[in-house]
Amino acid sequence: MSIPYYEPTQHGDVLSRLNLFRFIREHLYHSGVSKGTYLEFGVFNGDSMWDAHTTLRGFISHYIGFDSFEGLPPLSPEDAAATKMMPNWNEGTVRGGSRQQVWNHLVTKGIPKEQLSLHEGFYEDSLPKIERQKLTELGPCHVCLVDCDLYSSSKLVFDFIEPLLTEGTWLLLDDYFCYRGSPKHGQRRAFNEWLKTSRWDVTEWGGFRGWGKAFLVHEK
Ligand SMILES: C[S@@+](CC[C@H](N)C(=O)[O-])C[C@H]1O[C@@H](n2cnc3c(N)ncnc32)[C@H](O)[C@@H]1O
């Protein structure tokens, strides 16, 4: 007699970002949404942006990325106080290609030029210069990937995205379980602080990629 086989939902592995995007595509399909935006904070060499395009392009009209293209900024006092827990993150870590190189790479691979915006600069300087109204005019934000590692960077991002989110936005926090998973440090701390005053609440969806956690955004 054969033993029933229950296929593990993740094939025994951690859910990959690509498979998460595939599920999000299904979810968007069944949610009756029109085309909207994909926001990404922490573009590095464009791999996650490309994964988003390959899977979500039927639902995304604009891919909008924000990065220094110089790696991490100088550590803030909060980040510096926790370096023992993430010893590999320092100023300049995760420096990839230049903005132009990443742009060329993504356009050559196949993201249409008119759908791609890459905003260069450290968030402290670059985000205040962005007209958020123009971003909301592009359509609802379907997916927002926050992958900028540090408390200080994530804090600036959460404040920035407050008016850009919408009911049902997928908020993907790539660094949620860093700093040994502590709620007192890193992206998780910034997220918890933001939630206290934000007009948005979140529903937990689940973990991805080991370090990351996915949420859906709702009005409080
Ligand atoms: C882990 S990498 C992103 C990886 C990318 N999402 C991927 O999966 O291919 C983190 C990125 O965040 C950027 N970053 C972190 N803090 C930043 C800040 N304060 N301002 C601008 N960029 C920042 C770094 O330059 C780096 O490219």
The ligand as a Gaussian input file, in Angstrom:
#p B3LYP/6-31G(d) Opt

LIG

0 1
 C       21.076000      44.001000      -0.270000
 S       21.238000      45.274000      -1.448000
 C       19.767000      45.131000      -2.416000
 C       19.692000      43.848000      -3.200000
 C       18.663000      43.811000      -4.299000
 N       17.324000      44.148000      -3.847000
 C       18.634000      42.407000      -4.892000
 O       18.047000      41.509000      -4.282000
 O       19.218000      42.206000      -5.936000
 C       20.938000      46.716000      -0.493000
 C       20.978000      47.995000      -1.306000
 O       20.449000      49.041000      -0.499000
 C       21.131000      50.237000      -0.823000
 N       20.981000      51.165000       0.311000
 C       20.999000      50.854000       1.636000
 N       20.822000      51.959000       2.376000
 C       20.675000      52.995000       1.522000
 C       20.447000      54.393000       1.691000
 N       20.350000      54.956000       2.908000
 N       20.324000      55.147000       0.593000
 C       20.427000      54.593000      -0.644000
 N       20.639000      53.284000      -0.878000
 C       20.767000      52.483000       0.198000
 C       22.567000      49.788000      -1.089000
 O       23.238000      50.689000      -1.924000
 C       22.368000      48.415000      -1.744000
 O       22.391000      48.494000      -3.148000

